[in-house]
Amino acid sequence: MPRRSSARRNGDGSLDVLIVSQPADYGVAIYVGQLTGAAVEAGHDVTVISPAASRGPLATWVTSVGARHHTLDMARRPALRDPFDVLTLRRLARGRDVMHVHSSKASALGRGRDDAPLLVVARQRPAGGPLPVDRAAPRSSL
């Protein structure tokens, strides 16, 4: 999988973005699909990691807008394969400008990265509480 590791240093302003989503259908997948389309349209190099197309339409959506897709069969519940998924994500994240993770599972698996900003999107509302605000945090504050 070719990457433009020096995109920002070349001055074109584009980023090499890795988006990770455990859900492959419904709300989160729709959001990730729209985000991917907007990022590609803005000229960024985008790869999305999510479960296979057999688990939902996300893989098809992201490839249809010009992004690359890598299948990682993440499950919502903790699984014996999780340590292997962490290693896979670390390998695929190496050299990226940013890693944008969606869902608690993607967040848990993606936190092993320390060489670039990590953006965690958590949309779960605490019982009776306000919706959380998205934020990018330096690695040291996570």
N, CA, C and O atoms as CSV, one atom per row, in Angstrom:
chain,resi,resn,atom,element,x,y,z
A,1,MET,N,N,0.846,-1.168,0.000
A,1,MET,CA,C,0.000,0.000,0.000
A,1,MET,C,C,0.897,1.238,0.000
A,1,MET,O,O,1.537,1.534,1.009
A,2,PRO,N,N,0.951,1.969,-1.128
A,2,PRO,CA,C,1.825,3.138,-1.185
A,2,PRO,C,C,1.307,4.279,-0.333
A,2,PRO,O,O,0.101,4.511,-0.247
A,3,ARG,N,N,2.228,4.986,0.290
A,3,ARG,CA,C,1.859,6.143,1.106
A,3,ARG,C,C,2.743,7.314,0.749
A,3,ARG,O,O,3.904,7.139,0.379
A,4,ARG,N,N,2.200,8.493,0.859
A,4,ARG,CA,C,2.967,9.710,0.634
A,4,ARG,C,C,3.447,10.205,1.987
A,4,ARG,O,O,2.827,11.091,2.576
A,5,SER,N,N,4.519,9.660,2.478
A,5,SER,CA,C,4.970,9.971,3.829
A,5,SER,C,C,5.442,11.412,4.004
A,5,SER,O,O,5.527,11.901,5.131
A,6,SER,N,N,5.744,12.086,2.919
A,6,SER,CA,C,6.232,13.455,3.055
A,6,SER,C,C,5.262,14.465,2.461
A,6,SER,O,O,5.692,15.516,1.985
A,7,ALA,N,N,3.970,14.175,2.474
A,7,ALA,CA,C,2.987,15.043,1.817
A,7,ALA,C,C,3.059,16.471,2.337
A,7,ALA,O,O,3.104,17.410,1.542
A,8,ARG,N,N,3.072,16.654,3.630
A,8,ARG,CA,C,3.088,18.006,4.176
A,8,ARG,C,C,4.426,18.685,3.913
A,8,ARG,O,O,4.475,19.891,3.671
A,9,ARG,N,N,5.490,17.928,3.958
A,9,ARG,CA,C,6.801,18.517,3.692
A,9,ARG,C,C,6.923,18.963,2.240
A,9,ARG,O,O,7.724,19.846,1.932
A,10,ASN,N,N,6.136,18.363,1.339
A,10,ASN,CA,C,6.154,18.768,-0.066
A,10,ASN,C,C,5.362,20.037,-0.296
A,10,ASN,O,O,5.420,20.615,-1.381
A,11,GLY,N,N,4.619,20.479,0.710
A,11,GLY,CA,C,3.923,21.742,0.613
A,11,GLY,C,C,2.581,21.701,-0.090
A,11,GLY,O,O,1.992,22.752,-0.341
A,12,ASP,N,N,2.083,20.524,-0.412
A,12,ASP,CA,C,0.787,20.505,-1.102
A,12,ASP,C,C,-0.388,20.568,-0.132
A,12,ASP,O,O,-1.536,20.649,-0.569
A,13,GLY,N,N,-0.128,20.532,1.169
A,13,GLY,CA,C,-1.184,20.681,2.172
A,13,GLY,C,C,-2.028,19.449,2.406
A,13,GLY,O,O,-2.882,19.446,3.293
A,14,SER,N,N,-1.811,18.405,1.633
A,14,SER,CA,C,-2.628,17.207,1.831
A,14,SER,C,C,-2.072,16.358,2.968
A,14,SER,O,O,-0.896,16.450,3.318
A,15,LEU,N,N,-2.938,15.539,3.532
A,15,LEU,CA,C,-2.567,14.665,4.635
A,15,LEU,C,C,-2.762,13.213,4.240
A,15,LEU,O,O,-3.602,12.893,3.400
A,16,ASP,N,N,-1.988,12.350,4.847
A,16,ASP,CA,C,-2.160,10.910,4.703
A,16,ASP,C,C,-2.964,10.464,5.920
A,16,ASP,O,O,-2.435,10.402,7.030
A,17,VAL,N,N,-4.234,10.155,5.711
A,17,VAL,CA,C,-5.188,9.927,6.789
A,17,VAL,C,C,-5.581,8.450,6.853
A,17,VAL,O,O,-5.862,7.819,5.835
A,18,LEU,N,N,-5.593,7.922,8.068
A,18,LEU,CA,C,-6.088,6.571,8.321
A,18,LEU,C,C,-7.327,6.702,9.186
A,18,LEU,O,O,-7.272,7.263,10.281
A,19,ILE,N,N,-8.449,6.183,8.695
A,19,ILE,CA,C,-9.708,6.210,9.444
A,19,ILE,C,C,-10.047,4.780,9.812
A,19,ILE,O,O,-10.036,3.892,8.959
A,20,VAL,N,N,-10.350,4.554,11.095
A,20,VAL,CA,C,-10.648,3.206,11.589
A,20,VAL,C,C,-12.050,3.196,12.175
A,20,VAL,O,O,-12.392,4.042,13.001
A,21,SER,N,N,-12.865,2.228,11.742
A,21,SER,CA,C,-14.231,2.107,12.237
A,21,SER,C,C,-14.587,0.648,12.444
A,21,SER,O,O,-14.466,-0.167,11.530
A,22,GLN,N,N,-15.025,0.323,13.647
A,22,GLN,CA,C,-15.499,-1.039,13.891
A,22,GLN,C,C,-16.904,-1.231,13.299
A,22,GLN,O,O,-17.149,-2.265,12.678
A,23,PRO,N,N,-17.836,-0.277,13.465
A,23,PRO,CA,C,-19.137,-0.452,12.805
A,23,PRO,C,C,-18.995,-0.288,11.295
A,23,PRO,O,O,-18.303,0.617,10.828
A,24,ALA,N,N,-19.639,-1.147,10.544
A,24,ALA,CA,C,-19.605,-1.079,9.083
A,24,ALA,C,C,-20.981,-0.763,8.508
A,24,ALA,O,O,-21.172,-0.797,7.293
A,25,ASP,N,N,-21.942,-0.455,9.382
A,25,ASP,CA,C,-23.278,-0.110,8.912
A,25,ASP,C,C,-23.922,0.894,9.865
A,25,ASP,O,O,-23.397,1.162,10.946
A,26,TYR,N,N,-25.031,1.432,9.465
A,26,TYR,CA,C,-25.821,2.402,10.240
A,26,TYR,C,C,-25.067,3.690,10.502
A,26,TYR,O,O,-24.214,4.074,9.701
A,27,GLY,N,N,-25.358,4.368,11.603
A,27,GLY,CA,C,-24.921,5.734,11.866
A,27,GLY,C,C,-23.446,6.008,11.744
A,27,GLY,O,O,-23.049,6.910,11.005
A,28,VAL,N,N,-22.616,5.255,12.449
A,28,VAL,CA,C,-21.174,5.505,12.411
A,28,VAL,C,C,-20.648,5.292,10.996
A,28,VAL,O,O,-19.832,6.078,10.516
A,29,ALA,N,N,-21.102,4.252,10.335
A,29,ALA,CA,C,-20.635,3.977,8.976
A,29,ALA,C,C,-21.051,5.087,8.013
A,29,ALA,O,O,-20.278,5.458,7.130
A,30,ILE,N,N,-22.239,5.610,8.172
A,30,ILE,CA,C,-22.686,6.717,7.321
A,30,ILE,C,C,-21.777,7.928,7.542
A,30,ILE,O,O,-21.332,8.561,6.584
A,31,TYR,N,N,-21.509,8.240,8.792
A,31,TYR,CA,C,-20.634,9.370,9.130
A,31,TYR,C,C,-19.235,9.160,8.551
A,31,TYR,O,O,-18.674,10.071,7.942
A,32,VAL,N,N,-18.673,7.973,8.735
A,32,VAL,CA,C,-17.333,7.682,8.222
A,32,VAL,C,C,-17.315,7.759,6.700
A,32,VAL,O,O,-16.363,8.273,6.113
A,33,GLY,N,N,-18.359,7.252,6.062
A,33,GLY,CA,C,-18.448,7.342,4.605
A,33,GLY,C,C,-18.461,8.784,4.121
A,33,GLY,O,O,-17.777,9.126,3.156
A,34,GLN,N,N,-19.241,9.633,4.789
A,34,GLN,CA,C,-19.304,11.045,4.417
A,34,GLN,C,C,-17.981,11.755,4.694
A,34,GLN,O,O,-17.521,12.554,3.878
A,35,LEU,N,N,-17.374,11.468,5.835
A,35,LEU,CA,C,-16.080,12.054,6.188
A,35,LEU,C,C,-15.020,11.658,5.156
A,35,LEU,O,O,-14.223,12.491,4.725
A,36,THR,N,N,-15.018,10.401,4.772
A,36,THR,CA,C,-14.058,9.904,3.789
A,36,THR,C,C,-14.243,10.615,2.458
A,36,THR,O,O,-13.266,11.047,1.844
A,37,GLY,N,N,-15.481,10.742,2.008
A,37,GLY,CA,C,-15.747,11.426,0.747
A,37,GLY,C,C,-15.275,12.865,0.771
A,37,GLY,O,O,-14.682,13.343,-0.196
A,38,ALA,N,N,-15.536,13.565,1.880
A,38,ALA,CA,C,-15.116,14.963,2.006
A,38,ALA,C,C,-13.591,15.073,2.024
A,38,ALA,O,O,-13.030,15.987,1.420
A,39,ALA,N,N,-12.922,14.150,2.710
A,39,ALA,CA,C,-11.455,14.194,2.795
A,39,ALA,C,C,-10.818,13.915,1.427
A,39,ALA,O,O,-9.855,14.578,1.042
A,40,VAL,N,N,-11.353,12.944,0.707
A,40,VAL,CA,C,-10.835,12.644,-0.632
A,40,VAL,C,C,-11.067,13.839,-1.557
A,40,VAL,O,O,-10.181,14.222,-2.322
A,41,GLU,N,N,-12.255,14.418,-1.481
A,41,GLU,CA,C,-12.571,15.576,-2.318
A,41,GLU,C,C,-11.649,16.754,-2.010
A,41,GLU,O,O,-11.333,17.548,-2.896
A,42,ALA,N,N,-11.220,16.865,-0.758
A,42,ALA,CA,C,-10.310,17.940,-0.357
A,42,ALA,C,C,-8.860,17.650,-0.758
A,42,ALA,O,O,-7.979,18.483,-0.544
A,43,GLY,N,N,-8.616,16.482,-1.333
A,43,GLY,CA,C,-7.283,16.154,-1.818
A,43,GLY,C,C,-6.432,15.327,-0.887
A,43,GLY,O,O,-5.242,15.142,-1.144
A,44,HIS,N,N,-7.009,14.822,0.190
A,44,HIS,CA,C,-6.233,14.016,1.127
A,44,HIS,C,C,-6.168,12.563,0.660
A,44,HIS,O,O,-7.046,12.090,-0.062
A,45,ASP,N,N,-5.134,11.876,1.078
A,45,ASP,CA,C,-4.916,10.468,0.768
A,45,ASP,C,C,-5.513,9.670,1.924
A,45,ASP,O,O,-4.981,9.705,3.033
A,46,VAL,N,N,-6.611,8.951,1.681
A,46,VAL,CA,C,-7.378,8.332,2.763
A,46,VAL,C,C,-7.425,6.818,2.613
A,46,VAL,O,O,-7.680,6.286,1.532
A,47,THR,N,N,-7.173,6.142,3.728
A,47,THR,CA,C,-7.369,4.697,3.834
A,47,THR,C,C,-8.316,4.463,4.998
A,47,THR,O,O,-8.148,5.037,6.074
A,48,VAL,N,N,-9.309,3.616,4.775
A,48,VAL,CA,C,-10.270,3.276,5.825
A,48,VAL,C,C,-10.087,1.817,6.184
A,48,VAL,O,O,-9.996,0.952,5.313
A,49,ILE,N,N,-10.035,1.556,7.486
A,49,ILE,CA,C,-9.974,0.186,7.993
A,49,ILE,C,C,-11.302,-0.095,8.670
A,49,ILE,O,O,-11.724,0.638,9.564
A,50,SER,N,N,-11.960,-1.165,8.236
A,50,SER,CA,C,-13.238,-1.565,8.828
A,50,SER,C,C,-13.483,-3.030,8.497
A,50,SER,O,O,-12.739,-3.634,7.725
A,51,PRO,N,N,-14.545,-3.603,9.093
A,51,PRO,CA,C,-14.892,-4.979,8.730
A,51,PRO,C,C,-15.247,-5.094,7.246
A,51,PRO,O,O,-15.474,-4.095,6.563
A,52,ALA,N,N,-15.287,-6.323,6.774
A,52,ALA,CA,C,-15.554,-6.620,5.366
A,52,ALA,C,C,-16.939,-6.156,4.922
A,52,ALA,O,O,-17.828,-5.913,5.738
A,53,ALA,N,N,-17.092,-6.041,3.617
A,53,ALA,CA,C,-18.365,-5.618,3.026
A,53,ALA,C,C,-19.513,-6.545,3.410
A,53,ALA,O,O,-20.670,-6.127,3.380
A,54,SER,N,N,-19.228,-7.766,3.762
A,54,SER,CA,C,-20.285,-8.693,4.176
A,54,SER,C,C,-20.931,-8.273,5.498
A,54,SER,O,O,-22.018,-8.746,5.829
A,55,ARG,N,N,-20.269,-7.383,6.263
A,55,ARG,CA,C,-20.810,-6.911,7.539
A,55,ARG,C,C,-21.481,-5.556,7.430
A,55,ARG,O,O,-22.022,-5.058,8.418
A,56,GLY,N,N,-21.458,-4.948,6.255
A,56,GLY,CA,C,-22.101,-3.656,6.062
A,56,GLY,C,C,-21.537,-2.942,4.850
A,56,GLY,O,O,-20.544,-3.387,4.275
A,57,PRO,N,N,-22.162,-1.834,4.454
A,57,PRO,CA,C,-21.801,-1.160,3.205
A,57,PRO,C,C,-20.591,-0.227,3.270
A,57,PRO,O,O,-20.206,0.320,2.236
A,58,LEU,N,N,-19.983,-0.022,4.421
A,58,LEU,CA,C,-18.922,0.966,4.535
A,58,LEU,C,C,-17.776,0.724,3.558
A,58,LEU,O,O,-17.323,1.668,2.911
A,59,ALA,N,N,-17.302,-0.492,3.434
A,59,ALA,CA,C,-16.180,-0.785,2.534
A,59,ALA,C,C,-16.504,-0.364,1.101
A,59,ALA,O,O,-15.657,0.206,0.413
A,60,THR,N,N,-17.702,-0.638,0.662
A,60,THR,CA,C,-18.121,-0.264,-0.694
A,60,THR,C,C,-18.212,1.249,-0.833
A,60,THR,O,O,-17.789,1.810,-1.844
A,61,TRP,N,N,-18.767,1.912,0.186
A,61,TRP,CA,C,-18.898,3.373,0.130
A,61,TRP,C,C,-17.548,4.055,-0.009
A,61,TRP,O,O,-17.386,4.947,-0.842
A,62,VAL,N,N,-16.572,3.642,0.805
A,62,VAL,CA,C,-15.293,4.361,0.799
A,62,VAL,C,C,-14.514,4.120,-0.490
A,62,VAL,O,O,-13.847,5.030,-0.982
A,63,THR,N,N,-14.586,2.927,-1.039
A,63,THR,CA,C,-13.877,2.698,-2.303
A,63,THR,C,C,-14.567,3.427,-3.452
A,63,THR,O,O,-13.914,3.810,-4.422
A,64,SER,N,N,-15.876,3.620,-3.350
A,64,SER,CA,C,-16.595,4.314,-4.423
A,64,SER,C,C,-16.250,5.804,-4.496
A,64,SER,O,O,-16.462,6.431,-5.534
A,65,VAL,N,N,-15.723,6.380,-3.411
A,65,VAL,CA,C,-15.337,7.798,-3.431
A,65,VAL,C,C,-13.840,7.978,-3.656
A,65,VAL,O,O,-13.342,9.104,-3.630
A,66,GLY,N,N,-13.117,6.880,-3.875
A,66,GLY,CA,C,-11.703,6.980,-4.210
A,66,GLY,C,C,-10.729,6.723,-3.080
A,66,GLY,O,O,-9.526,6.917,-3.253
A,67,ALA,N,N,-11.213,6.293,-1.932
A,67,ALA,CA,C,-10.320,5.945,-0.821
A,67,ALA,C,C,-9.955,4.465,-0.910
A,67,ALA,O,O,-10.629,3.681,-1.579
A,68,ARG,N,N,-8.886,4.106,-0.228
A,68,ARG,CA,C,-8.518,2.694,-0.132
A,68,ARG,C,C,-9.216,2.091,1.077
A,68,ARG,O,O,-9.524,2.789,2.043
A,69,HIS,N,N,-9.462,0.786,1.012
A,69,HIS,CA,C,-10.078,0.079,2.139
A,69,HIS,C,C,-9.212,-1.109,2.508
A,69,HIS,O,O,-8.721,-1.834,1.643
A,70,HIS,N,N,-9.033,-1.295,3.803
A,70,HIS,CA,C,-8.340,-2.468,4.328
A,70,HIS,C,C,-9.299,-3.163,5.288
A,70,HIS,O,O,-9.836,-2.532,6.198
A,71,THR,N,N,-9.512,-4.442,5.089
A,71,THR,CA,C,-10.435,-5.205,5.931
A,71,THR,C,C,-9.754,-5.659,7.210
A,71,THR,O,O,-8.688,-6.275,7.183
A,72,LEU,N,N,-10.387,-5.344,8.325
A,72,LEU,CA,C,-9.963,-5.832,9.631
A,72,LEU,C,C,-11.245,-6.220,10.347
A,72,LEU,O,O,-12.059,-5.356,10.674
A,73,ASP,N,N,-11.427,-7.477,10.589
A,73,ASP,CA,C,-12.702,-7.995,11.083
A,73,ASP,C,C,-12.857,-7.775,12.587
A,73,ASP,O,O,-12.931,-8.728,13.363
A,74,MET,N,N,-12.904,-6.505,12.983
A,74,MET,CA,C,-13.070,-6.159,14.397
A,74,MET,C,C,-14.466,-6.539,14.871
A,74,MET,O,O,-15.444,-6.416,14.133
A,75,ALA,N,N,-14.539,-6.995,16.096
A,75,ALA,CA,C,-15.826,-7.296,16.725
A,75,ALA,C,C,-16.031,-6.328,17.878
A,75,ALA,O,O,-15.063,-5.861,18.479
A,76,ARG,N,N,-17.271,-6.028,18.185
A,76,ARG,CA,C,-17.555,-5.058,19.240
A,76,ARG,C,C,-17.050,-5.527,20.604
A,76,ARG,O,O,-16.480,-4.740,21.360
A,77,ARG,N,N,-17.256,-6.785,20.914
A,77,ARG,CA,C,-16.835,-7.335,22.210
A,77,ARG,C,C,-15.345,-7.639,22.209
A,77,ARG,O,O,-14.763,-7.868,21.148
A,78,PRO,N,N,-14.717,-7.645,23.388
A,78,PRO,CA,C,-13.316,-8.064,23.456
A,78,PRO,C,C,-13.147,-9.459,22.865
A,78,PRO,O,O,-13.991,-10.334,23.059
A,79,ALA,N,N,-12.060,-9.653,22.150
A,79,ALA,CA,C,-11.837,-10.931,21.469
A,79,ALA,C,C,-10.374,-11.343,21.612
A,79,ALA,O,O,-9.498,-10.511,21.845
A,80,LEU,N,N,-10.135,-12.622,21.470
A,80,LEU,CA,C,-8.771,-13.145,21.549
A,80,LEU,C,C,-7.877,-12.565,20.459
A,80,LEU,O,O,-6.661,-12.495,20.633
A,81,ARG,N,N,-8.458,-12.151,19.348
A,81,ARG,CA,C,-7.680,-11.632,18.227
A,81,ARG,C,C,-7.286,-10.172,18.409
A,81,ARG,O,O,-6.516,-9.653,17.601
A,82,ASP,N,N,-7.777,-9.496,19.429
A,82,ASP,CA,C,-7.516,-8.069,19.603
A,82,ASP,C,C,-6.027,-7.707,19.606
A,82,ASP,O,O,-5.659,-6.722,18.966
A,83,PRO,N,N,-5.152,-8.454,20.293
A,83,PRO,CA,C,-3.724,-8.092,20.244
A,83,PRO,C,C,-3.160,-8.136,18.817
A,83,PRO,O,O,-2.291,-7.334,18.473
A,84,PHE,N,N,-3.642,-9.053,17.998
A,84,PHE,CA,C,-3.200,-9.126,16.607
A,84,PHE,C,C,-3.728,-7.934,15.817
A,84,PHE,O,O,-3.038,-7.404,14.946
A,85,ASP,N,N,-4.960,-7.515,16.125
A,85,ASP,CA,C,-5.533,-6.335,15.468
A,85,ASP,C,C,-4.755,-5.079,15.838
A,85,ASP,O,O,-4.568,-4.198,14.999
A,86,VAL,N,N,-4.299,-4.988,17.086
A,86,VAL,CA,C,-3.480,-3.844,17.506
A,86,VAL,C,C,-2.206,-3.798,16.661
A,86,VAL,O,O,-1.820,-2.734,16.177
A,87,LEU,N,N,-1.562,-4.935,16.485
A,87,LEU,CA,C,-0.334,-4.978,15.686
A,87,LEU,C,C,-0.603,-4.597,14.233
A,87,LEU,O,O,0.192,-3.888,13.616
A,88,THR,N,N,-1.714,-5.062,13.693
A,88,THR,CA,C,-2.091,-4.706,12.320
A,88,THR,C,C,-2.309,-3.207,12.196
A,88,THR,O,O,-1.833,-2.584,11.247
A,89,LEU,N,N,-3.033,-2.621,13.159
A,89,LEU,CA,C,-3.277,-1.176,13.115
A,89,LEU,C,C,-1.972,-0.390,13.243
A,89,LEU,O,O,-1.784,0.609,12.549
A,90,ARG,N,N,-1.085,-0.822,14.108
A,90,ARG,CA,C,0.206,-0.135,14.245
A,90,ARG,C,C,0.965,-0.150,12.926
A,90,ARG,O,O,1.541,0.859,12.521
A,91,ARG,N,N,0.961,-1.298,12.261
A,91,ARG,CA,C,1.665,-1.421,10.986
A,91,ARG,C,C,1.043,-0.499,9.938
A,91,ARG,O,O,1.760,0.192,9.214
A,92,LEU,N,N,-0.283,-0.487,9.858
A,92,LEU,CA,C,-0.961,0.334,8.859
A,92,LEU,C,C,-0.912,1.821,9.184
A,92,LEU,O,O,-1.033,2.651,8.283
A,93,ALA,N,N,-0.737,2.172,10.452
A,93,ALA,CA,C,-0.700,3.576,10.864
A,93,ALA,C,C,0.684,4.197,10.709
A,93,ALA,O,O,0.817,5.421,10.684
A,94,ARG,N,N,1.690,3.379,10.607
A,94,ARG,CA,C,3.066,3.874,10.558
A,94,ARG,C,C,3.234,4.870,9.401
A,94,ARG,O,O,2.913,4.568,8.252
A,95,GLY,N,N,3.739,6.048,9.728
A,95,GLY,CA,C,4.012,7.051,8.713
A,95,GLY,C,C,2.833,7.932,8.333
A,95,GLY,O,O,2.990,8.846,7.524
A,96,ARG,N,N,1.674,7.685,8.888
A,96,ARG,CA,C,0.491,8.507,8.568
A,96,ARG,C,C,0.574,9.844,9.286
A,96,ARG,O,O,1.231,9.980,10.318
A,97,ASP,N,N,-0.111,10.829,8.711
A,97,ASP,CA,C,-0.167,12.137,9.356
A,97,ASP,C,C,-1.169,12.158,10.500
A,97,ASP,O,O,-0.951,12.845,11.498
A,98,VAL,N,N,-2.248,11.425,10.373
A,98,VAL,CA,C,-3.275,11.400,11.421
A,98,VAL,C,C,-4.022,10.079,11.352
A,98,VAL,O,O,-4.185,9.488,10.284
A,99,MET,N,N,-4.466,9.636,12.504
A,99,MET,CA,C,-5.295,8.431,12.608
A,99,MET,C,C,-6.589,8.855,13.288
A,99,MET,O,O,-6.569,9.377,14.403
A,100,HIS,N,N,-7.705,8.631,12.621
A,100,HIS,CA,C,-9.027,9.073,13.081
A,100,HIS,C,C,-9.834,7.811,13.383
A,100,HIS,O,O,-10.173,7.061,12.467
A,101,VAL,N,N,-10.144,7.572,14.656
A,101,VAL,CA,C,-10.816,6.328,15.037
A,101,VAL,C,C,-12.250,6.581,15.488
A,101,VAL,O,O,-12.553,7.586,16.132
A,102,HIS,N,N,-13.117,5.647,15.134
A,102,HIS,CA,C,-14.541,5.746,15.450
A,102,HIS,C,C,-14.989,4.469,16.150
A,102,HIS,O,O,-14.732,3.368,15.662
A,103,SER,N,N,-15.638,4.610,17.258
A,103,SER,CA,C,-16.180,3.536,18.092
A,103,SER,C,C,-15.202,3.201,19.206
A,103,SER,O,O,-13.997,3.423,19.084
A,104,SER,N,N,-15.732,2.672,20.275
A,104,SER,CA,C,-14.884,2.352,21.422
A,104,SER,C,C,-13.875,1.267,21.075
A,104,SER,O,O,-12.749,1.303,21.572
A,105,LYS,N,N,-14.243,0.310,20.241
A,105,LYS,CA,C,-13.313,-0.759,19.869
A,105,LYS,C,C,-12.161,-0.207,19.037
A,105,LYS,O,O,-11.001,-0.521,19.302
A,106,ALA,N,N,-12.468,0.611,18.037
A,106,ALA,CA,C,-11.411,1.196,17.213
A,106,ALA,C,C,-10.505,2.069,18.060
A,106,ALA,O,O,-9.292,2.090,17.851
A,107,SER,N,N,-11.075,2.787,19.011
A,107,SER,CA,C,-10.291,3.639,19.900
A,107,SER,C,C,-9.342,2.807,20.754
A,107,SER,O,O,-8.163,3.136,20.885
A,108,ALA,N,N,-9.854,1.743,21.327
A,108,ALA,CA,C,-9.022,0.886,22.174
A,108,ALA,C,C,-7.885,0.264,21.372
A,108,ALA,O,O,-6.754,0.193,21.854
A,109,LEU,N,N,-8.170,-0.180,20.168
A,109,LEU,CA,C,-7.142,-0.811,19.349
A,109,LEU,C,C,-6.149,0.212,18.803
A,109,LEU,O,O,-4.977,-0.109,18.607
A,110,GLY,N,N,-6.603,1.429,18.559
A,110,GLY,CA,C,-5.752,2.427,17.932
A,110,GLY,C,C,-4.862,3.210,18.863
A,110,GLY,O,O,-4.020,3.977,18.396
A,111,ARG,N,N,-5.011,3.050,20.145
A,111,ARG,CA,C,-4.232,3.859,21.092
A,111,ARG,C,C,-2.775,3.450,21.202
A,111,ARG,O,O,-2.021,4.104,21.923
A,112,GLY,N,N,-2.353,2.417,20.534
A,112,GLY,CA,C,-0.964,1.989,20.611
A,112,GLY,C,C,-0.028,2.828,19.772
A,112,GLY,O,O,1.158,2.510,19.685
A,113,ARG,N,N,-0.500,3.860,19.166
A,113,ARG,CA,C,0.269,4.676,18.231
A,113,ARG,C,C,0.747,5.940,18.932
A,113,ARG,O,O,-0.032,6.583,19.635
A,114,ASP,N,N,2.003,6.305,18.758
A,114,ASP,CA,C,2.499,7.490,19.446
A,114,ASP,C,C,3.291,8.444,18.558
A,114,ASP,O,O,3.963,9.339,19.070
A,115,ASP,N,N,3.226,8.271,17.239
A,115,ASP,CA,C,4.043,9.107,16.368
A,115,ASP,C,C,3.284,10.203,15.632
A,115,ASP,O,O,3.895,10.950,14.867
A,116,ALA,N,N,1.979,10.325,15.836
A,116,ALA,CA,C,1.197,11.367,15.161
A,116,ALA,C,C,-0.100,11.570,15.920
A,116,ALA,O,O,-0.464,10.749,16.762
A,117,PRO,N,N,-0.803,12.665,15.627
A,117,PRO,CA,C,-2.063,12.920,16.334
A,117,PRO,C,C,-3.066,11.789,16.159
A,117,PRO,O,O,-3.165,11.182,15.092
A,118,LEU,N,N,-3.795,11.525,17.208
A,118,LEU,CA,C,-4.862,10.536,17.201
A,118,LEU,C,C,-6.141,11.278,17.522
A,118,LEU,O,O,-6.235,11.935,18.560
A,119,LEU,N,N,-7.125,11.183,16.649
A,119,LEU,CA,C,-8.419,11.810,16.875
A,119,LEU,C,C,-9.413,10.713,17.195
A,119,LEU,O,O,-9.672,9.842,16.365
A,120,VAL,N,N,-9.967,10.751,18.390
A,120,VAL,CA,C,-10.953,9.760,18.825
A,120,VAL,C,C,-12.325,10.409,18.765
A,120,VAL,O,O,-12.533,11.481,19.332
A,121,VAL,N,N,-13.256,9.767,18.083
A,121,VAL,CA,C,-14.624,10.269,18.014
A,121,VAL,C,C,-15.499,9.324,18.825
A,121,VAL,O,O,-15.670,8.156,18.473
A,122,ALA,N,N,-16.046,9.844,19.909
A,122,ALA,CA,C,-16.936,9.050,20.762
A,122,ALA,C,C,-18.307,9.704,20.736
A,122,ALA,O,O,-18.456,10.849,21.163
A,123,ARG,N,N,-19.281,9.009,20.253
A,123,ARG,CA,C,-20.615,9.573,20.119
A,123,ARG,C,C,-21.608,8.957,21.101
A,123,ARG,O,O,-22.811,9.189,20.986
A,124,GLN,N,N,-21.126,8.186,22.053
A,124,GLN,CA,C,-22.026,7.603,23.034
A,124,GLN,C,C,-22.401,8.676,24.044
A,124,GLN,O,O,-21.533,9.360,24.586
A,125,ARG,N,N,-23.670,8.819,24.288
A,125,ARG,CA,C,-24.132,9.812,25.250
A,125,ARG,C,C,-24.274,9.158,26.616
A,125,ARG,O,O,-24.926,8.122,26.746
A,126,PRO,N,N,-23.665,9.759,27.637
A,126,PRO,CA,C,-23.864,9.236,28.986
A,126,PRO,C,C,-25.349,9.352,29.344
A,126,PRO,O,O,-26.025,10.275,28.890
A,127,ALA,N,N,-25.846,8.440,30.139
A,127,ALA,CA,C,-27.261,8.443,30.504
A,127,ALA,C,C,-27.673,9.815,31.026
A,127,ALA,O,O,-27.184,10.268,32.061
A,128,GLY,N,N,-28.565,10.462,30.310
A,128,GLY,CA,C,-29.091,11.753,30.723
A,128,GLY,C,C,-28.140,12.916,30.555
A,128,GLY,O,O,-28.493,14.051,30.877
A,129,GLY,N,N,-26.942,12.662,30.060
A,129,GLY,CA,C,-25.953,13.728,29.942
A,129,GLY,C,C,-25.884,14.314,28.553
A,129,GLY,O,O,-26.561,13.838,27.642
A,130,PRO,N,N,-25.067,15.347,28.377
A,130,PRO,CA,C,-24.920,15.976,27.064
A,130,PRO,C,C,-24.083,15.096,26.138
A,130,PRO,O,O,-23.358,14.210,26.590
A,131,LEU,N,N,-24.195,15.353,24.845
A,131,LEU,CA,C,-23.351,14.650,23.886
A,131,LEU,C,C,-21.914,15.110,24.064
A,131,LEU,O,O,-21.675,16.292,24.311
A,132,PRO,N,N,-20.947,14.200,23.943
A,132,PRO,CA,C,-19.551,14.597,24.094
A,132,PRO,C,C,-19.100,15.453,22.918
A,132,PRO,O,O,-19.699,15.409,21.843
A,133,VAL,N,N,-18.058,16.217,23.122
A,133,VAL,CA,C,-17.486,17.065,22.091
A,133,VAL,C,C,-16.268,16.351,21.517
A,133,VAL,O,O,-15.430,15.842,22.262
A,134,ASP,N,N,-16.173,16.316,20.181
A,134,ASP,CA,C,-14.996,15.727,19.535
A,134,ASP,C,C,-13.788,16.615,19.824
A,134,ASP,O,O,-13.908,17.838,19.887
A,135,ARG,N,N,-12.633,15.993,19.997
A,135,ARG,CA,C,-11.431,16.788,20.177
A,135,ARG,C,C,-10.215,15.972,19.798
A,135,ARG,O,O,-10.182,14.751,19.949
A,136,ALA,N,N,-9.237,16.665,19.312
A,136,ALA,CA,C,-7.957,16.039,19.037
A,136,ALA,C,C,-7.051,16.349,20.215
A,136,ALA,O,O,-6.980,17.497,20.655
A,137,ALA,N,N,-6.372,15.365,20.720
A,137,ALA,CA,C,-5.526,15.575,21.894
A,137,ALA,C,C,-4.113,15.096,21.582
A,137,ALA,O,O,-3.925,14.094,20.893
A,138,PRO,N,N,-3.132,15.813,22.091
A,138,PRO,CA,C,-1.760,15.318,21.947
A,138,PRO,C,C,-1.649,13.949,22.605
A,138,PRO,O,O,-2.326,13.665,23.593
A,139,ARG,N,N,-0.810,13.128,22.060
A,139,ARG,CA,C,-0.636,11.753,22.555
A,139,ARG,C,C,-0.392,11.715,24.062
A,139,ARG,O,O,-0.889,10.814,24.736
A,140,SER,N,N,0.348,12.654,24.595
A,140,SER,CA,C,0.704,12.637,26.005
A,140,SER,C,C,-0.481,12.863,26.922
A,140,SER,O,O,-0.410,12.532,28.106
A,141,SER,N,N,-1.585,13.426,26.400
A,141,SER,CA,C,-2.728,13.711,27.265
A,141,SER,C,C,-3.780,12.614,27.231
A,141,SER,O,O,-4.776,12.699,27.950
A,142,LEU,N,N,-3.581,11.581,26.411
A,142,LEU,CA,C,-4.573,10.504,26.337
A,142,LEU,C,C,-4.365,9.483,27.414
A,142,LEU,O,O,-5.114,8.510,27.495
